[in-house]
Amino acid sequence: QVQLVESGGGLVQAGGSLRLSCTASGSIFSINSMGWFRQAPGKVRELVARMTNSGRTTYADSVKGRFTISRNNAKNTVYLQMNSLKPEDTAVYYCNSETILLRNDWGQGTQVTVSS
């Protein structure tokens, strides 16, 4: 099992920036990809960005050009740099890891609130 601990959420004005961090521990050797999902009130959880071990990235259309995912494999940490934030980016952001056997583990979530 993989344990994920997130940090970096908070309150920011529209147009501002935040950086989220997520550090993995436990069965990290089994991780194939790490990423970020978000869930706004009354909405389903959605993929924001994901990066595989080979460096392949996937982004939601709504964040392309504004958000950047990166990984520091030596620190077992994935980051999400969020720029030009909009009120519609307000959500709880969850770190995710997926193993080669398609097992998913989740962090506890961190709140991001963007005021207009």
Secondary structure, DSSP 8 states (H G I E B T S, - for coil): -EEEEEE--EEEETT--EEEEEEEEESGGGEEEEEEEEE-TTS--EEEEEEETT--EEE-GGGTTTEEEEEEGGGTEEEEEE-S--GGG-EEEEEEEEETT--EEE---EEEEEE-
